[in-house]
């Protein structure tokens, strides 16, 4: 029973790692959350799958943080300058 449960944690961590990368492009905050969950789950065992899951979760967290910072910077810029600074934007 313990082997089956530990194998499931590796799969769960892997899925959360992939989800964190995918969600980084749509909603970076969700990517950060999924990446942290995947990272925590991958640290609970030491299988090759959990090591790959740890890498994916780390990539997802970093990518989410970068895209989250870009989103905040772009939002702040457009809030101060207005949408009229964008070329070919229908206003």
C-alpha positions in Angstrom: 0.0 0.0 0.0 2.8 2.4 0.8 4.5 1.8 -2.6 1.3 2.6 -4.5 0.7 5.8 -2.5 4.3 7.0 -3.0 4.0 6.3 -6.8 0.8 8.3 -6.9 2.6 11.3 -5.3 5.1 11.4 -8.1 2.4 11.4 -10.7 0.4 14.1 -8.8 3.6 16.2 -8.5 4.3 15.8 -12.2 0.8 16.8 -13.1 1.0 19.9 -10.9 4.4 20.8 -12.5 2.9 20.6 -16.0 -0.2 22.6 -14.9 2.0 25.3 -13.3 3.8 25.8 -16.7 0.6 25.9 -18.7 -1.2 28.2 -16.2 1.7 30.6 -16.2 0.7 31.8 -19.6 -3.0 32.2 -18.7 -3.1 33.1 -15.0 0.3 33.5 -13.5 -1.0 33.5 -10.0 -2.5 30.0 -10.5 0.8 28.9 -12.0 2.6 29.9 -8.8 0.1 28.1 -6.6 0.2 24.9 -8.7 4.0 25.1 -8.9 4.3 25.3 -5.1 1.9 22.4 -4.6 3.9 20.3 -7.1 7.1 21.2 -5.4 5.8 20.2 -2.0 4.5 16.9 -3.4 7.7 16.1 -5.2 9.8 16.6 -2.1 7.9 13.8 -0.3 9.6 11.0 -2.3 12.9 10.4 -4.2 11.9 8.7 -7.5 13.0 9.8 -11.0 9.5 10.9 -11.7 9.4 13.2 -8.6 12.8 14.6 -9.6 11.4 15.6 -13.0 8.3 16.9 -11.3 10.5 19.1 -9.1 12.2 20.6 -12.2 8.9 21.2 -13.9 7.4 22.9 -10.8 10.5 25.1 -10.4 10.3 26.1 -14.1 6.6 26.8 -13.6 7.1 29.0 -10.6 9.9 31.0 -12.2 8.0 31.4 -15.4 4.8 32.4 -13.5 6.7 35.0 -11.4 8.3 36.5 -14.5 5.0 36.7 -16.4 3.2 38.0 -13.2 5.8 40.8 -12.9 5.3 41.7 -16.6 1.6 41.7 -16.2 1.8 44.1 -13.2 4.2 46.3 -15.0 2.1 46.5 -18.2 -1.0 47.1 -16.2 0.7 50.0 -14.3 2.0 51.5 -17.5 -1.3 51.3 -19.3 -3.1 52.7 -16.2 -0.9 55.8 -16.1 -0.6 56.4 -19.8 -3.9 55.2 -21.0 -4.8 52.9 -23.8 -4.2 55.7 -26.4 -0.4 55.0 -26.4 -0.9 51.7 -28.1 -0.6 51.9 -31.9 -3.6 50.8 -34.0 -5.8 50.3 -30.9 -9.4 51.2 -31.6 -10.4 53.8 -29.1 
